[in-house]
Structure formats: structure tokens, C-alpha cells
Amino acid sequence: MNKDARVSEIAVTLALFELGSTPLFLLGADSKQDAWLAMIIAAAAGFILLQAYLWMYRLDPERDLFEICLHYLGKTPGWIVAFSFVGYFTYESSRNLRDLGELCTMTLLNQTPMPIISLLAISVVAFVSSYGPKVFFRLCVIFLYILTVGYFLILIFIPMSGLFHLEYMFPILENGVKPVWDAAIPELISFPFGQTVLFLVFFKYAPKGNKNLSKFIVTSYIIIAIALIILNQMVILVMNPEVAGLTTYPLLTVVQMIRAVQIFERADALFTLILFIGLGVKMNIFFIGSAIGMQRLTKIRYKIWLIPLTIAIFALSFSSRTYTDFIWVGLHYAVIRVFPIFQIALPAVILITMLIRKRN
């Protein structure tokens, strides 16, 4: 796998990764009309985490996340931590696969068994992953144009639909700051802003000596964070916070309302297409991260790990019998209790260890 990739391609991939499946859900629903404040807090905290990840990269730009674990934490502890990151990335990929399968079953292929849809999806992901991260970064540049046009149309047509109710934003901080803070931390940090820890695997693919990586990555993060806040708040302004919080796919429901008022026919099909692309990108990049991790840990070729990981991700996507259980486990257990370990605790330990080792 060639390590030479354009900085702009990595930044675009991070933007699409952050977008990913995020518009599928209402973020900060517990804070109701103050969801935008919760997202700003979470985005700011995620920005601090991103700066920490970039700091780790600058301390040792020649090594990725797994190599850093092995080098700085010692052979056995480093192997355990690195392998746990592989497990985390694999599980995240399986969640996106389940989301894609459920969305496809609900919207386009309601007569097709979901295991068939999921098997086809993960097979395509494995095929794309076989070309390595460099090719995938370039593919994301193509996807960027499609998603930009798609979301731009949605951002234009929703206000034109006449469904906006600005009063749904008020009163601001009706119940104080605590509900907003509780909605933002750790839930919104874990999903989606803290997931950028994955890019510690890919920063090393930037050209050696390039000083623009941090600038491109930070710019990409800020733009996508603002876009997510706007998309999320649009749902609340159309549906009101109470109804939006009870809807399975709130933004999809809003887009279907556009068709109902005859602004743009089949807007839901357009939105479903761009959601598929976002889910596919996120699932794919987690998949590639897992495969690279197994290569680093076992010294077995990257491509050989694609089949075992395909089977593992497919199986994990059906770890819950119903989608309701799957969502509950994700939101009430994984996002709150497990993901912060990989996004905050372990990176903090690794960074402190790197600083100590570098100083000595």
C-alpha cells in the first residue's frame, strides 16, 4: 500500500466520514429545542480531541495508531490496546452495516431479506477495501461532489417547503444548562465527533514533510460540524423537538414532507442515495482501519484479513435480534460507556506515554 496520498484527499475523507450516518438520527434529542447548543458543545470538545490526535501524529508522523501502541506502550500492553482498537473499529463498521440494511429494507427493497442486502453491501465494501486506503481516498473525492449537490438541494428545498416553524427553537435553555450538557457529553462526543480517532491510522499516509495536514483537517472538521448542526436543527424546526425525538429517521421524514408539498418529487430517493453513500464511506473506512490493524499485529498481508473481517462484521451486524435493541445498545451502552474509552481514555494514556518517552 502506497503511503503517498494528498492531504486534501485525507481531509475530504474525514469530512465524508463525519457526515456518514449522522444525518440519519436526531442528535441531542434529550435537550429538545436546545439540540443545537448541545451539538456546539460536543463539536468544541471533539475539536479538542482532534487537536490531541494531530499532536500525536506530529510527535511521530512515521507510525500509525497501531504502530504507536506497539512502540510506546510495550510489546504485550501495546498489542492488547492495538487489538482492542481493531475490535472497536470492527464493531463500528458492523453498526453502519446494520443501519444500511435497515434503511434499505425500509425505503427501497422492502421485499428483499435484510441478510441478502447486508451481504451484498459488505461484499462491495471488502472489494473496495482490497485496493487500499489510497484508492479509497480518491474515491471519496468523487463522492464529495455527489453528497455536496444532494445536501445542498435538501438545504434549499426544506426552507422553500414552508414547513419551518422558528418558534420550535424557543425558549432557549428553558430547563437550564444541565440537560444540554448531559446531551452533549459524552453521547454527542462519542457519535460523531470523537470517531475521528480512526484517522490516527491514516494521517501517516500524508506526504512526508507536509505541513498543511493540520490546516486541511481542522478546516474540514469545522465545515462538517457546522453542516451537521444546521441539518440537525432543520429537523427540529420542521417537526418540533417532541415529535422528532420519537421518529426513527427524522430527516428522512422531513425530506418526504418536501414531496408532500410538491416542491421536489422523489426527494426521499435522493436523500436515501446520499445516505447510502455516507453509510458506505463510514463502514468502508472503519473496515480498512481494522484490516490495517490486523496486518500490523500479525504481519500477515492486508488482503488476507479482508475475508475474516467481512464475516465478523456481517455477524456482528445481527448481534441484536431487532433494530430497536440494536439502537438501544448503541445509544445507551456503547456510545456512553464503551466508545469514550477508545476516543478519550486510551488516546490520553498513549499521548502522555509518548510525551514521557520523547522527553526521556
Secondary structure as the mmCIF struct_conf table of DSSP 4:
data_model
#
loop_
_struct_conf.conf_type_id
_struct_conf.id
_struct_conf.beg_label_comp_id
_struct_conf.beg_label_asym_id
_struct_conf.beg_label_seq_id
_struct_conf.end_label_comp_id
_struct_conf.end_label_asym_id
_struct_conf.end_label_seq_id
HELX_RH_AL_P HELX_RH_AL_P1 VAL A 7 LEU A 19
TURN_TY1_P TURN_TY1_P1 GLY A 20 SER A 21
HELX_RH_3T_P HELX_RH_3T_P1 THR A 22 LEU A 24
BEND BEND1 PHE A 25 PHE A 25
TURN_TY1_P TURN_TY1_P2 LEU A 27 GLY A 28
HELX_RH_3T_P HELX_RH_3T_P2 ALA A 29 ASP A 34
HELX_RH_AL_P HELX_RH_AL_P2 ALA A 35 LEU A 59
TURN_TY1_P TURN_TY1_P3 PRO A 61 GLU A 62
HELX_RH_AL_P HELX_RH_AL_P3 LEU A 65 TYR A 72
BEND BEND2 LEU A 73 LEU A 73
HELX_RH_AL_P HELX_RH_AL_P4 LYS A 75 THR A 107
TURN_TY1_P TURN_TY1_P4 LEU A 108 LEU A 108
TURN_TY1_P TURN_TY1_P5 ASN A 110 GLN A 111
BEND BEND3 THR A 112 THR A 112
HELX_RH_AL_P HELX_RH_AL_P5 MET A 114 SER A 129
TURN_TY1_P TURN_TY1_P6 SER A 130 TYR A 131
HELX_RH_AL_P HELX_RH_AL_P6 GLY A 132 MET A 160
TURN_TY1_P TURN_TY1_P7 SER A 161 GLY A 162
HELX_RH_3T_P HELX_RH_3T_P3 LEU A 166 MET A 169
BEND BEND4 PRO A 171 PRO A 171
TURN_TY1_P TURN_TY1_P8 ILE A 172 ASN A 175
BEND BEND5 VAL A 177 VAL A 177
HELX_RH_AL_P HELX_RH_AL_P7 LYS A 178 ALA A 183
HELX_RH_PI_P HELX_RH_PI_P1 ALA A 184 LEU A 188
HELX_RH_AL_P HELX_RH_AL_P8 ILE A 189 SER A 190
TURN_TY1_P TURN_TY1_P9 PHE A 191 PRO A 192
HELX_RH_3T_P HELX_RH_3T_P4 PHE A 193 LEU A 200
TURN_TY1_P TURN_TY1_P10 VAL A 201 PHE A 202
HELX_RH_3T_P HELX_RH_3T_P5 PHE A 203 TYR A 205
BEND BEND6 ALA A 206 ALA A 206
HELX_LH_PP_P HELX_LH_PP_P1 PRO A 207 PRO A 207
TURN_TY1_P TURN_TY1_P11 LYS A 208 GLY A 209
BEND BEND7 LYS A 211 LYS A 211
HELX_RH_AL_P HELX_RH_AL_P9 LEU A 213 MET A 239
HELX_RH_AL_P HELX_RH_AL_P10 PRO A 241 LEU A 246
BEND BEND8 THR A 248 TYR A 249
HELX_RH_AL_P HELX_RH_AL_P11 PRO A 250 ALA A 260
TURN_TY1_P TURN_TY1_P12 VAL A 261 GLN A 262
BEND BEND9 ILE A 263 PHE A 264
TURN_TY1_P TURN_TY1_P13 GLU A 265 ARG A 266
HELX_RH_AL_P HELX_RH_AL_P12 ALA A 267 THR A 298
HELX_RH_3T_P HELX_RH_3T_P6 TYR A 302 TRP A 305
HELX_RH_AL_P HELX_RH_AL_P13 LEU A 306 LEU A 316
TURN_TY1_P TURN_TY1_P14 SER A 317 PHE A 318
BEND BEND10 SER A 319 THR A 322
HELX_RH_AL_P HELX_RH_AL_P14 TYR A 323 VAL A 329
HELX_RH_PI_P HELX_RH_PI_P2 GLY A 330 VAL A 338
HELX_RH_AL_P HELX_RH_AL_P15 PHE A 339 PRO A 340
HELX_RH_PI_P HELX_RH_PI_P3 ILE A 341 ALA A 345
HELX_RH_AL_P HELX_RH_AL_P16 LEU A 346 ARG A 359
#
